[in-house]
Amino acid sequence: MRILLTNDDGIDAPGLRALYEGLRGLGEISVSAPDRQYSAASHSISIHRPFKVRRGAWRDVPNSFAVSSSPADCVRLAVLKLLPAPPDLVVSGINQGANYGTLVLYSGTVAAAAEGVILGIPAMAVSVASHTFQDFRAAASAAARLAVQIRERGLPEGTLLNLSVPPLPPDKIRGTVLAHQGKFRHIDDLEPHAELKDHYGYVVDSPSHPETEHPDSDVERVRTGFIAVTPIHLDLTDRVHWDRFKDWPWETPP
């Protein structure tokens, strides 16, 4: 099994190395990750500037690349130009910080996995819901188990798995469950810069909106000590409410 690892925390992030250690027994591992912190890049790509590749970024991994661009570019470049053969699986993470609820829309971690899906490769994203917790054992173990399941069962076309892990040691994890996307969102997460006039910055771990989460949502499952696995499809069409728009005056001339 050929596995491509990536992330949005950068090539030197401890979560990426922990993911490598957790998956290295499953096959041939390659790494392509940003050369610096690239969190919250979403699915951005560098179409207006060239980007650089540093080969051999990890001495112990021949096919390892540090790329001066976004997580999505890291995956696309590796698959189309750098690797001798396409991977069988793309795994993005282990991210420090939650990527559940509406945060999946901002996440460079999830976007990197999505880029794999766009290229026709099964993919998953892995995140620990804390910016400071650095015990990645549970996340790495869960990722390895899911990688085996993906190898044996495959994934539907256009679908990735988003793995959200609570910041707990393995013996405190209550289990792994299937969960739908929750409603989590931040409120008032911008503050004036302390030294630069007319500049603002985002606040990490800012207050979240006090919405009641469904007990089967990824947000609530993680809060109650479970690893949440959420299938995410790249088709964003709102099929549930499709019929509500059918009687709009679509034939009206502009």
Protein Blocks (a to p, Z undefined) as FASTA:
>chain_A
ZZddddfebjklmklmmmmmmmmmnmccdddddfbdcehkljadcfkbccdddehkbfkl
mbacdddbdfklmmmmmmmmmpmbdcfbdcedjdedddehjllmmpmklmmmmmmmmnop
acddddddbfkbccfklmmmmmmmmmmmmmmnopaehiacddddddddfklpgbdcdddd
dfbdcehibccdfklghiacddehiacdfbdcdfkbmklmmmnopacdddddfblcdfkl
mmmmmmpcfkbcZZ
